Amino acid sequence: MTRRFAFFFCLIALTLPASASFISLQTELRPIIDKQQLFITVSAVNKGDESAYNVWGELRMPGKRFPLRKQAVVEPLAIYGAKQTIVLPDSFNNDPLLLTMHYQDANQYPFSALSAIVVGREKRPSPLLGAIRPISFVSASELSIALKNQRGRPLEIGIELFLPEELTTDFQPTKLKLAPNADRTIKVKLTNFSALPGSSYQLFAVAQGAGQTIIIPGTIRIEAGNAILGLDRTWLIIILVGLGAFFLAAQIYKR
């Protein structure tokens, strides 16, 4: 009987969430403009308790990509650092600077982490406001991007998504027109491509209009779901406990 109960307790334990090591890159972008050059310093601290491997960054500005150096290992609390100099075009004005940090865990499973800022010579209040509500999902969900035109005349904007590589979407860069002092919500479908359960990601919407750029941050969490062996976790626990009680009653009845 002892062996039977040990077997059932092991099955129940398998249905419970398990803690695991994790990698978390806390990244900082520091841009400095000097005449027609942009000097960028990137630093990323591993705030997790597991080492990150094959770490490298990729910078993006409109129409350009700049791969950064690769570092073989970034231990917990260690820092990845890189620098990049970009020659700015004459048309440069309040452009988004996007960074993707690529890395792997000890099993060579790929991950990505994003950062985004606006770089410009002039800092003026934007007539556009935006917000993204945090969401959680297992395989797919809908993201809501709220936009508001704060000025008393129409505003034409372009909007695009900056996503980690673990997520996919059918959303394409879009141009739209906001009426004076009006708001609008854009619905975007997201699909989990390779994100692991328990992972959290930051994403960004980049909106440009009236000579201004705003970065709208959002967060998503990938849930584990309740299905185990095709059954909901709660029902599986109930069934296992019921079977354990049945075998206990059978043993008492035999005596």
C-alpha positions in Angstrom: 0.0 0.0 0.0 2.9 2.4 0.8 4.2 2.0 -2.7 0.9 2.7 -4.2 0.5 5.9 -2.2 4.0 7.0 -3.1 3.1 6.5 -6.8 0.0 8.7 -6.5 1.8 11.4 -4.6 4.5 11.5 -7.3 1.8 11.9 -10.0 0.2 14.8 -8.1 3.5 16.4 -7.6 4.0 16.3 -11.4 0.8 18.4 -11.8 2.2 21.2 -9.6 4.2 24.2 -11.0 8.0 23.8 -10.7 10.5 26.5 -10.1 13.4 26.9 -12.5 16.5 29.0 -13.2 16.1 32.0 -15.4 18.0 34.6 -17.4 16.9 38.2 -17.3 18.9 40.8 -19.3 18.4 44.4 -18.0 19.5 46.6 -20.8 20.4 50.2 -21.0 20.8 52.3 -24.2 22.9 55.5 -23.9 23.0 57.7 -27.1 25.0 60.9 -27.6 24.6 63.1 -30.6 27.7 65.0 -31.7 27.1 67.0 -35.0 26.3 64.3 -37.6 27.3 61.3 -35.5 25.4 59.2 -33.0 27.5 57.5 -30.4 25.7 54.6 -28.7 26.7 52.6 -25.6 24.9 49.4 -24.8 25.1 47.6 -21.5 23.1 44.6 -20.4 23.2 43.1 -16.9 22.1 39.5 -16.3 19.7 39.8 -13.4 18.9 36.1 -13.5 20.4 33.1 -11.7 21.5 31.3 -14.9 24.3 32.1 -17.3 23.4 33.5 -20.8 25.4 32.2 -23.8 26.3 33.6 -27.2 25.0 37.0 -26.3 25.0 39.7 -28.9 23.0 42.9 -29.8 21.4 44.2 -32.9 20.6 47.9 -33.3 18.0 49.2 -35.7 17.2 52.7 -37.0 14.9 53.4 -39.9 16.2 51.4 -42.9 19.4 50.3 -41.1 20.6 47.4 -38.9 23.9 47.3 -36.9 25.0 44.0 -35.4 27.1 44.3 -32.2 29.8 42.1 -30.9 29.2 38.7 -29.5 30.1 37.6 -25.9 30.4 33.8 -25.3 29.0 33.9 -21.7 27.4 36.4 -19.4 27.3 35.0 -15.9 24.6 36.1 -13.3 25.2 39.7 -12.4 27.8 40.1 -15.1 27.6 42.8 -17.8 27.6 42.7 -21.6 28.8 45.9 -23.2 29.1 47.2 -26.7 29.6 50.5 -28.6 28.4 51.6 -32.0 28.9 54.9 -34.0 26.3 55.8 -36.6 26.6 58.6 -39.2 23.3 60.5 -39.2 21.6 61.5 -42.4 20.6 65.1 -42.9 16.9 64.1 -42.6 17.5 62.7 -39.1 14.8 64.0 -36.6 13.4 62.2 -33.6 13.9 58.7 -34.9 13.4 55.4 -33.0 16.5 53.5 -31.8 15.7 49.8 -31.3 17.8 47.1 -29.7 17.4 43.4 -29.8 19.6 41.4 -27.4 20.0 37.8 -28.6 21.1 35.0 -26.2 20.8 31.3 -25.4 20.4 29.2 -22.3 22.7 26.2 -21.4 20.6 24.0 -23.7 21.2 26.5 -26.6 17.5 27.5 -26.6 17.3 31.0 -28.2 15.8 34.0 -26.5 15.6 37.7 -27.2 15.1 40.9 -25.1 14.1 44.3 -26.5 14.9 48.0 -25.7 13.6 51.1 -27.5 14.2 54.8 -27.1 13.6 58.0 -29.2 16.8 59.8 -30.3 16.5 63.4 -31.5 18.0 66.9 -31.4 14.8 68.5 -30.3 12.6 67.3 -27.5 9.0 68.7 -27.9 5.8 67.4 -26.4 4.1 65.0 -28.8 0.4 65.5 -29.7 0.1 61.8 -29.6 -0.5 59.6 -26.5 -0.4 55.8 -26.5 -0.8 52.8 -24.1 -0.7 49.0 -24.2 -2.4 46.9 -21.5 -0.4 43.9 -20.2 -1.7 40.6 -21.3 -1.1 36.9 -20.5 -1.8 33.9 -22.7 -0.7 30.4 -23.6 -0.7 30.2 -27.4 -2.4 33.3 -28.8 -4.1 36.4 -27.8 -5.2 39.9 -28.9 -3.1 43.0 -28.0 -4.9 46.4 -27.7 -3.0 49.6 -28.6 -4.8 52.7 -27.5 -4.0 56.0 -29.2 -5.1 59.6 -28.5 -4.8 62.7 -30.5 -4.4 65.6 -28.1 -4.5 68.5 -30.6 -7.5 70.2 -32.2 -6.8 69.2 -35.8 -6.4 65.8 -37.5 -3.2 63.9 -37.0 -1.7 61.4 -39.5 0.5 58.8 -38.0 2.4 55.6 -38.9 2.5 52.8 -36.5 4.5 49.5 -36.4 5.3 46.8 -33.8 8.7 45.9 -32.4 8.4 42.3 -31.2 10.7 39.7 -29.6 11.5 36.8 -31.9 9.5 34.4 -29.8 6.3 36.1 -30.9 4.7 36.5 -34.3 1.9 38.6 -35.7 0.2 39.3 -39.0 0.1 43.1 -38.2 2.0 45.2 -40.8 3.2 48.8 -40.5 0.1 50.9 -40.8 -0.8 54.5 -41.6 -4.0 56.0 -40.1 -5.7 59.3 -39.4 -6.9 60.4 -36.0 -9.7 63.0 -35.8 -9.1 66.1 -33.6 -9.0 65.3 -29.9 -10.1 61.7 -30.7 -8.9 58.3 -29.5 -8.7 55.0 -31.2 -7.8 51.4 -30.3 -6.0 49.0 -32.6 -6.4 45.3 -32.1 -3.4 43.1 -32.9 -3.3 39.3 -32.8 -0.2 37.8 -31.3 0.9 34.1 -31.5 3.4 32.3 -29.4 6.1 31.0 -31.7 8.8 29.7 -29.3 8.3 31.5 -25.9 8.5 29.1 -23.0 5.8 28.9 -20.2 6.5 31.3 -17.4 8.5 33.8 -19.6 7.7 37.5 -19.6 8.5 39.8 -22.6 8.5 43.4 -23.3 7.3 44.7 -26.7 6.9 48.1 -28.2 4.7 50.0 -30.6 6.5 52.8 -32.5 4.2 55.6 -33.6 5.3 58.6 -35.7 3.5 61.7 -36.7 3.7 65.5 -36.8 7.5 65.3 -36.8 7.4 63.4 -33.5 8.0 59.7 -32.5 6.7 58.0 -29.4 7.6 54.6 -28.1 4.6 52.7 -26.5 5.8 49.9 -24.2 3.8 46.7 -23.4 4.4 43.5 -21.5 3.2 40.0 -22.1 3.5 36.8 -20.0 3.3 33.3 -21.4 1.2 31.1 -19.1 1.8 27.3 -18.6 -1.8 26.4 -19.2 -3.7 23.7 -17.3 -3.6 20.8 -19.7 -1.6 17.7 -18.7 -1.9 14.5 -20.7 -4.9 16.1 -22.4 -6.7 16.8 -19.1 -7.2 20.1 -17.2 -4.7 20.2 -14.3 -7.5 20.7 -11.7 -9.5 17.7 -12.9 -6.4 15.6 -13.0 -5.6 16.3 -9.4 -9.3 15.5 -8.4 -9.1 12.2 -10.3 -5.8 11.2 -8.7 -7.0 12.1 -5.2 -10.2 10.1 -5.8 -8.2 7.1 -7.0 -6.0 7.4 -3.9 -9.1 7.5 -1.6 -10.6 4.5 -3.5 -7.4 2.3 -3.0 -7.3 3.4 0.7 -10.9 2.3 1.2 -10.2 -1.0 -0.6 -7.3 -1.7 1.7 -9.4 -1.0 4.8 -12.3 -3.1 3.5 -9.9 -6.1 2.9 -8.9 -6.0 6.5 
